[in-house]
Amino acid sequence: MTENSQGRRGRPANEALAQTIVDAAYELFLELGFQATTMDKVAQRAKISKLSIYRHFENKEALFSAAISARCHQFAPQALFESIGGSAEDQLMAVGSSLLRTLMNPEVRGVEAMIMADKTNQKSLSKLHYEAGAAHVTAQIEVLLRQLQAKGAMKVPNPRQSARLFAALVKGADLLAIARFDEAKAMDASEIESYCRSAVAMFLAAHGSALPNKGIANAA
């Protein structure tokens, strides 16, 4: 985690302490909501002084942004995008299925529900949530699409727009709605693979892959 979200440059002097603060804050945001979570409560949960929190985070909004960003990086780590290989289809399947599982994670859905329930701060929290979560993942997908375009595996005239479209295909899965009342079915591996494979096939058809999907080596 960097201190960009707190409006400062460089890394925290004590990253372990910063992570402790972020973890405590994330738990409280989910349990109590944004408004009811205070710096005093975060300090109490983290077993540190409130002054220690302000040394790392300018305000509660910065702490919320850092907490969401940390969880997003945990669920959709950079390592996922850096380690996948195989055909364009294989790589998009790995990204799509990981993203879909992330969206269905109870913690992720809990954050979204918390934001929707906070009528006072909904707009500002939604913006912070988008910037730390969806925008981050979409940017990673864009990088992947640029790589596939450069290797001739796909035709992607507008990687940024295509990244948004791919993310939208995954987020459009009815499994997200099913998860609200039948989590076991929604999280079934075969259900996730079936949906993602259809979404990837549709995406590849729209982007007219320059080479056959199977067997394209895209290792760096």
Order of alpha helices (4+ residues) and beta strands (2+ residues): alpha-alpha-alpha-alpha-alpha-alpha-alpha-alpha-alpha-alpha-alpha-alpha-alpha
